[in-house]
Amino acid sequence: MRTPQTDQRYVQQLQPLLEQFVQWQEIPGLAIGIVEGDRLVSAHAFGLKHLERPADPLTVRSLFHMASITKPFVGTSIMQLVERGHVELDAPVLKYLPYFRLADDRYQQITVRHMVTHTSGMPDVEDYEWDKPQYDDGALERYVRSLSNEKLLFAPGERVQYSNMAFEGLGDVVAKASGESFDDYVQHQILTPLGMTDSTLLVNQANATLLTWGHELDAQGAPFPSRVFPYNRMHSPSSNLHSNLVDMARWAIANMNRGELEGHRILQTSTHDIMWKPAHQLGGAADGQAAVGISWWLDVYRGTRMIAHEGGDTGYRTNLVLLPDKRIAVVWMQNAEWAAADDSHTDQWPQGPVRRLNANRGQPVADSRQPTADS
């Protein structure tokens, strides 16, 4: 990937709008990057890493909690192990995790493919325990072993239902099939080969001088620093990537190159293509083209193929969108869990922070965690 050289089009046309957006929405910090071809053509950071540290501005290397954008790294890890013959997509998860149990006999039918396409029927996580983080190598297996009282929402393969819980299971599959922890596997097989030098899944290995802090809204709609940082090693596969604009641009380019960057190939082209094939259509309009692939969300934007994943956790919101046929990608991340609604326009921005609340979590809508097929 060539050194970023900001295209003046973005400086003149996009940057002023973003500055207004950050100001009007009272967002502590926003970073956005645009990739064209094999180059990061625009990278800008606005605001602060932490509201209470006004002398510490964001930079393009500032590290954000990427939340659910971690999931395509899980899918890529699974497919690497498929290539090596260590994992079979249609094998039952029990083959790799003999201690995997749910309070529903149908759990025995859950395959790796079900989990990686959100069709396992498993429910979502209710409490991520950010206030009780675990840091040791055994956290993920302990979490998987703790699921024995969970019940399936429907028969495996029946429909799409977003499940972070299932992705924790996949991370444990990666660990058991590879012989190293999930976090170490991703570091050795994806982050290091792609030169994502600032990125890590382990918060205690993140560069503390680069790390940002998340922010929420109080009852009056005023921003404040989150009381917890969203990290817990038992949720590494669903949530724990810490990354920045420069590294995420490398990830975007590697994917638009169908698994290769600067001579380092992390997936065979044919394997990568499988990840972007619709595995299950999502509900919605009869003519809708939205689908889930292997760990990616697939759609069409203005007549061109769109591959994407977003993320959101306490204090953070992120998004990565690829238009591979045009070789364009956009990644943005903010250390705030609120933003204008998707249908907002610039003439609505001055209204201040949007205070839509998530009925399930009692927090401003930040999550990501993708809508279900029947929502």
URWO-V675715 format. One record per residue. N is the residue number from 1. RES is the residue in one letter. SS is DSSP state (@ for helix, = for strand, . for the rest). D_CENTER is the distance of its C-alpha to the mean C-alpha in Angstrom with 1 decimal. Layout:
n=N res=RES ss=SS d_center=D_CENTER
n=N res=RES ss=SS d_center=D_CENTER
This chain:
n=1 res=M ss=. d_center=21.9
n=2 res=R ss== d_center=24.6
n=3 res=T ss=. d_center=24.8
n=4 res=P ss=. d_center=23.4
n=5 res=Q ss=. d_center=26.2
n=6 res=T ss=. d_center=25.5
n=7 res=D ss=. d_center=26.8
n=8 res=Q ss=@ d_center=29.3
n=9 res=R ss=@ d_center=28.3
n=10 res=Y ss=@ d_center=25.1
n=11 res=V ss=@ d_center=27.1
n=12 res=Q ss=@ d_center=29.7
n=13 res=Q ss=@ d_center=27.9
n=14 res=L ss=@ d_center=24.3
n=15 res=Q ss=@ d_center=24.6
n=16 res=P ss=@ d_center=27.3
n=17 res=L ss=@ d_center=25.2
n=18 res=L ss=@ d_center=22.2
n=19 res=E ss=@ d_center=24.7
n=20 res=Q ss=@ d_center=26.1
n=21 res=F ss=@ d_center=22.9
n=22 res=V ss=@ d_center=22.0
n=23 res=Q ss=@ d_center=25.5
n=24 res=W ss=@ d_center=26.0
n=25 res=Q ss=. d_center=22.8
n=26 res=E ss=. d_center=23.5
n=27 res=I ss=. d_center=20.1
n=28 res=P ss=. d_center=20.5
n=29 res=G ss== d_center=18.3
n=30 res=L ss== d_center=16.4
n=31 res=A ss== d_center=15.5
n=32 res=I ss== d_center=15.3
n=33 res=G ss== d_center=15.9
n=34 res=I ss== d_center=17.4
n=35 res=V ss== d_center=18.0
n=36 res=E ss== d_center=21.1
n=37 res=G ss=. d_center=22.1
n=38 res=D ss=. d_center=21.7
n=39 res=R ss== d_center=21.8
n=40 res=L ss== d_center=19.8
n=41 res=V ss== d_center=22.3
n=42 res=S ss== d_center=21.2
n=43 res=A ss== d_center=19.4
n=44 res=H ss== d_center=20.2
n=45 res=A ss== d_center=19.5
n=46 res=F ss== d_center=21.2
n=47 res=G ss== d_center=22.2
n=48 res=L ss== d_center=21.9
n=49 res=K ss=. d_center=19.8
n=50 res=H ss=. d_center=21.6
n=51 res=L ss=. d_center=24.0
n=52 res=E ss=. d_center=26.7
n=53 res=R ss=. d_center=26.8
n=54 res=P ss=. d_center=28.0
n=55 res=A ss=. d_center=29.1
n=56 res=D ss=. d_center=25.6
n=57 res=P ss== d_center=23.9
n=58 res=L ss=. d_center=20.5
n=59 res=T ss=. d_center=20.5
n=60 res=V ss=. d_center=18.4
n=61 res=R ss=. d_center=17.8
n=62 res=S ss=. d_center=16.8
n=63 res=L ss== d_center=13.9
n=64 res=F ss== d_center=11.2
n=65 res=H ss== d_center=9.1
n=66 res=M ss=. d_center=5.5
n=67 res=A ss=@ d_center=4.8
n=68 res=S ss=@ d_center=2.7
n=69 res=I ss=@ d_center=1.1
n=70 res=T ss=@ d_center=4.0
n=71 res=K ss=@ d_center=5.4
n=72 res=P ss=@ d_center=7.0
n=73 res=F ss=@ d_center=8.5
n=74 res=V ss=@ d_center=9.9
n=75 res=G ss=@ d_center=11.3
n=76 res=T ss=@ d_center=12.7
n=77 res=S ss=@ d_center=14.3
n=78 res=I ss=@ d_center=15.8
n=79 res=M ss=@ d_center=17.2
n=80 res=Q ss=@ d_center=18.7
n=81 res=L ss=@ d_center=20.4
n=82 res=V ss=@ d_center=21.6
n=83 res=E ss=@ d_center=23.2
n=84 res=R ss=. d_center=24.9
n=85 res=G ss=. d_center=26.3
n=86 res=H ss=. d_center=24.8
n=87 res=V ss=. d_center=22.7
n=88 res=E ss=. d_center=23.8
n=89 res=L ss=. d_center=21.4
n=90 res=D ss=. d_center=24.1
n=91 res=A ss=. d_center=25.3
n=92 res=P ss== d_center=25.1
n=93 res=V ss=@ d_center=22.6
n=94 res=L ss=@ d_center=25.8
n=95 res=K ss=@ d_center=26.9
n=96 res=Y ss=. d_center=24.4
n=97 res=L ss=. d_center=24.2
n=98 res=P ss=. d_center=27.8
n=99 res=Y ss=. d_center=27.2
n=100 res=F ss=. d_center=24.5
n=101 res=R ss=. d_center=26.2
n=102 res=L ss=. d_center=25.7
n=103 res=A ss=. d_center=28.5
n=104 res=D ss=. d_center=28.9
n=105 res=D ss=@ d_center=30.6
n=106 res=R ss=@ d_center=28.4
n=107 res=Y ss=@ d_center=25.6
n=108 res=Q ss=@ d_center=27.7
n=109 res=Q ss=@ d_center=26.8
n=110 res=I ss=. d_center=23.0
n=111 res=T ss== d_center=22.0
n=112 res=V ss=@ d_center=19.1
n=113 res=R ss=@ d_center=18.7
n=114 res=H ss=@ d_center=18.6
n=115 res=M ss=@ d_center=15.8
n=116 res=V ss=@ d_center=13.6
n=117 res=T ss=. d_center=14.4
n=118 res=H ss=. d_center=14.2
n=119 res=T ss=. d_center=18.0
n=120 res=S ss=. d_center=19.1
n=121 res=G ss=. d_center=20.4
n=122 res=M ss=. d_center=19.0
n=123 res=P ss=. d_center=18.4
n=124 res=D ss=. d_center=15.4
n=125 res=V ss=. d_center=15.5
n=126 res=E ss=. d_center=17.9
n=127 res=D ss=. d_center=18.1
n=128 res=Y ss=. d_center=15.5
n=129 res=E ss=. d_center=18.5
n=130 res=W ss=@ d_center=17.0
n=131 res=D ss=@ d_center=20.8
n=132 res=K ss=@ d_center=21.7
n=133 res=P ss=. d_center=19.3
n=134 res=Q ss=. d_center=20.2
n=135 res=Y ss=. d_center=20.1
n=136 res=D ss=. d_center=22.1
n=137 res=D ss=. d_center=21.6
n=138 res=G ss=. d_center=22.7
n=139 res=A ss=@ d_center=20.2
n=140 res=L ss=@ d_center=18.0
n=141 res=E ss=@ d_center=21.2
n=142 res=R ss=@ d_center=22.7
n=143 res=Y ss=@ d_center=20.0
n=144 res=V ss=@ d_center=20.3
n=145 res=R ss=@ d_center=24.1
n=146 res=S ss=@ d_center=23.9
n=147 res=L ss=@ d_center=22.8
n=148 res=S ss=@ d_center=26.3
n=149 res=N ss=@ d_center=27.1
n=150 res=E ss=. d_center=24.2
n=151 res=K ss=. d_center=25.3
n=152 res=L ss=. d_center=23.8
n=153 res=L ss=. d_center=23.4
n=154 res=F ss=. d_center=24.9
n=155 res=A ss=. d_center=25.9
n=156 res=P ss=. d_center=23.4
n=157 res=G ss=. d_center=22.8
n=158 res=E ss=. d_center=24.2
n=159 res=R ss=. d_center=21.3
n=160 res=V ss=. d_center=17.6
n=161 res=Q ss=. d_center=16.4
n=162 res=Y ss=. d_center=12.8
n=163 res=S ss=. d_center=12.9
n=164 res=N ss=@ d_center=10.8
n=165 res=M ss=@ d_center=14.2
n=166 res=A ss=@ d_center=14.5
n=167 res=F ss=@ d_center=11.5
n=168 res=E ss=@ d_center=13.3
n=169 res=G ss=@ d_center=16.2
n=170 res=L ss=@ d_center=14.7
n=171 res=G ss=@ d_center=14.0
n=172 res=D ss=@ d_center=17.6
n=173 res=V ss=@ d_center=18.8
n=174 res=V ss=@ d_center=17.4
n=175 res=A ss=@ d_center=19.3
n=176 res=K ss=@ d_center=22.5
n=177 res=A ss=@ d_center=22.7
n=178 res=S ss=@ d_center=22.2
n=179 res=G ss=. d_center=24.2
n=180 res=E ss=. d_center=22.0
n=181 res=S ss=. d_center=19.3
n=182 res=F ss=@ d_center=15.7
n=183 res=D ss=@ d_center=14.9
n=184 res=D ss=@ d_center=17.9
n=185 res=Y ss=@ d_center=17.3
n=186 res=V ss=@ d_center=14.0
n=187 res=Q ss=@ d_center=15.9
n=188 res=H ss=@ d_center=19.0
n=189 res=Q ss=@ d_center=17.9
n=190 res=I ss=@ d_center=15.0
n=191 res=L ss=@ d_center=14.7
n=192 res=T ss=. d_center=18.5
n=193 res=P ss=. d_center=19.6
n=194 res=L ss=. d_center=17.4
n=195 res=G ss=. d_center=18.8
n=196 res=M ss=. d_center=15.6
n=197 res=T ss=. d_center=18.1
n=198 res=D ss=. d_center=16.6
n=199 res=S ss=. d_center=13.3
n=200 res=T ss== d_center=13.3
n=201 res=L ss=. d_center=11.9
n=202 res=L ss=. d_center=15.2
n=203 res=V ss=@ d_center=15.8
n=204 res=N ss=@ d_center=19.5
n=205 res=Q ss=@ d_center=19.1
n=206 res=A ss=. d_center=17.3
n=207 res=N ss=. d_center=19.9
n=208 res=A ss=. d_center=21.0
n=209 res=T ss=. d_center=22.5
n=210 res=L ss=. d_center=19.2
n=211 res=L ss== d_center=17.1
n=212 res=T ss=. d_center=16.6
n=213 res=W ss=. d_center=17.2
n=214 res=G ss=. d_center=15.7
n=215 res=H ss== d_center=18.1
n=216 res=E ss== d_center=19.1
n=217 res=L ss== d_center=22.1
n=218 res=D ss=. d_center=25.3
n=219 res=A ss=. d_center=27.7
n=220 res=Q ss=. d_center=29.3
n=221 res=G ss=. d_center=26.1
n=222 res=A ss=. d_center=26.3
n=223 res=P ss== d_center=23.4
n=224 res=F ss== d_center=23.5
n=225 res=P ss== d_center=21.6
n=226 res=S ss=. d_center=19.6
n=227 res=R ss=. d_center=21.8
n=228 res=V ss=. d_center=19.2
n=229 res=F ss=. d_center=16.3
n=230 res=P ss=. d_center=13.2
n=231 res=Y ss=. d_center=13.7
n=232 res=N ss=. d_center=15.2
n=233 res=R ss=@ d_center=15.4
n=234 res=M ss=@ d_center=15.9
n=235 res=H ss=@ d_center=12.2
n=236 res=S ss=@ d_center=10.9
n=237 res=P ss=@ d_center=9.5
n=238 res=S ss=@ d_center=7.4
n=239 res=S ss=@ d_center=6.6
n=240 res=N ss=. d_center=8.7
n=241 res=L ss=. d_center=7.7
n=242 res=H ss== d_center=10.1
n=243 res=S ss== d_center=10.5
n=244 res=N ss=. d_center=12.5
n=245 res=L ss=@ d_center=13.7
n=246 res=V ss=@ d_center=16.0
n=247 res=D ss=@ d_center=13.8
n=248 res=M ss=@ d_center=11.0
n=249 res=A ss=@ d_center=14.1
n=250 res=R ss=@ d_center=15.2
n=251 res=W ss=@ d_center=12.1
n=252 res=A ss=@ d_center=12.6
n=253 res=I ss=@ d_center=16.3
n=254 res=A ss=@ d_center=16.1
n=255 res=N ss=@ d_center=14.4
n=256 res=M ss=@ d_center=16.9
n=257 res=N ss=. d_center=19.6
n=258 res=R ss=. d_center=18.6
n=259 res=G ss=. d_center=17.8
n=260 res=E ss== d_center=20.0
n=261 res=L ss== d_center=20.3
n=262 res=E ss=. d_center=23.6
n=263 res=G ss=. d_center=25.2
n=264 res=H ss== d_center=22.5
n=265 res=R ss== d_center=21.4
n=266 res=I ss=. d_center=18.6
n=267 res=L ss=. d_center=19.1
n=268 res=Q ss=. d_center=22.2
n=269 res=T ss=@ d_center=22.2
n=270 res=S ss=@ d_center=23.2
n=271 res=T ss=@ d_center=20.5
n=272 res=H ss=@ d_center=17.8
n=273 res=D ss=@ d_center=19.6
n=274 res=I ss=@ d_center=19.4
n=275 res=M ss=@ d_center=15.6
n=276 res=W ss=. d_center=16.1
n=277 res=K ss=. d_center=19.0
n=278 res=P ss=. d_center=18.8
n=279 res=A ss=. d_center=19.0
n=280 res=H ss== d_center=19.5
n=281 res=Q ss== d_center=20.2
n=282 res=L ss=. d_center=18.9
n=283 res=G ss=. d_center=21.5
n=284 res=G ss=. d_center=22.9
n=285 res=A ss=. d_center=25.5
n=286 res=A ss=. d_center=27.7
n=287 res=D ss=. d_center=27.0
n=288 res=G ss=. d_center=23.2
n=289 res=Q ss=. d_center=21.4
n=290 res=A ss=. d_center=17.9
n=291 res=A ss== d_center=16.9
n=292 res=V ss== d_center=14.3
n=293 res=G ss=. d_center=14.4
n=294 res=I ss=. d_center=13.4
n=295 res=S ss=. d_center=9.7
n=296 res=W ss=. d_center=9.6
n=297 res=W ss== d_center=11.0
n=298 res=L ss== d_center=14.4
n=299 res=D ss== d_center=16.8
n=300 res=V ss== d_center=19.6
n=301 res=Y ss== d_center=19.9
n=302 res=R ss=. d_center=23.5
n=303 res=G ss=. d_center=24.6
n=304 res=T ss== d_center=22.1
n=305 res=R ss== d_center=19.3
n=306 res=M ss== d_center=15.8
n=307 res=I ss== d_center=12.6
n=308 res=A ss== d_center=9.3
n=309 res=H ss== d_center=5.9
n=310 res=E ss== d_center=5.4
n=311 res=G ss== d_center=4.7
n=312 res=G ss== d_center=7.9
n=313 res=D ss== d_center=10.0
n=314 res=T ss=. d_center=13.6
n=315 res=G ss=. d_center=14.3
n=316 res=Y ss== d_center=11.1
n=317 res=R ss== d_center=9.5
n=318 res=T ss== d_center=7.3
n=319 res=N ss== d_center=7.4
n=320 res=L ss== d_center=8.1
n=321 res=V ss== d_center=11.1
n=322 res=L ss== d_center=13.4
n=323 res=L ss== d_center=17.1
n=324 res=P ss=. d_center=18.1
n=325 res=D ss=. d_center=21.7
n=326 res=K ss=. d_center=22.2
n=327 res=R ss=. d_center=20.3
n=328 res=I ss== d_center=18.5
n=329 res=A ss== d_center=15.0
n=330 res=V ss== d_center=13.8
n=331 res=V ss== d_center=11.0
n=332 res=W ss== d_center=11.4
n=333 res=M ss== d_center=10.6
n=334 res=Q ss== d_center=13.0
n=335 res=N ss=. d_center=14.3
n=336 res=A ss=. d_center=15.4
n=337 res=E ss=. d_center=14.2
n=338 res=W ss=. d_center=16.5
n=339 res=A ss=. d_center=17.2
n=340 res=A ss=. d_center=19.7
n=341 res=A ss=. d_center=19.4
n=342 res=D ss=. d_center=18.3
n=343 res=D ss=. d_center=22.0
n=344 res=S ss=. d_center=23.2
n=345 res=H ss=. d_center=25.5
n=346 res=T ss=@ d_center=26.7
n=347 res=D ss=@ d_center=29.9
n=348 res=Q ss=@ d_center=28.0
n=349 res=W ss=@ d_center=26.1
n=350 res=P ss=@ d_center=29.1
n=351 res=Q ss=@ d_center=28.9
n=352 res=G ss=. d_center=26.6
n=353 res=P ss=. d_center=23.5
n=354 res=V ss=. d_center=22.4
n=355 res=R ss=. d_center=22.8
n=356 res=R ss=. d_center=21.5
n=357 res=L ss== d_center=21.0
n=358 res=N ss=. d_center=19.0
n=359 res=A ss=. d_center=21.9
n=360 res=N ss=. d_center=20.3
n=361 res=R ss=. d_center=19.0
n=362 res=G ss=. d_center=21.5
n=363 res=Q ss=. d_center=19.0
n=364 res=P ss== d_center=18.3
n=365 res=V ss=. d_center=15.7
n=366 res=A ss=. d_center=12.4
n=367 res=D ss=. d_center=10.3
n=368 res=S ss=. d_center=8.3
n=369 res=R ss=. d_center=8.6
n=370 res=Q ss=. d_center=10.2
n=371 res=P ss=. d_center=14.0
n=372 res=T ss=. d_center=16.1
n=373 res=A ss=. d_center=18.4
n=374 res=D ss=. d_center=21.4
n=375 res=S ss=. d_center=20.4
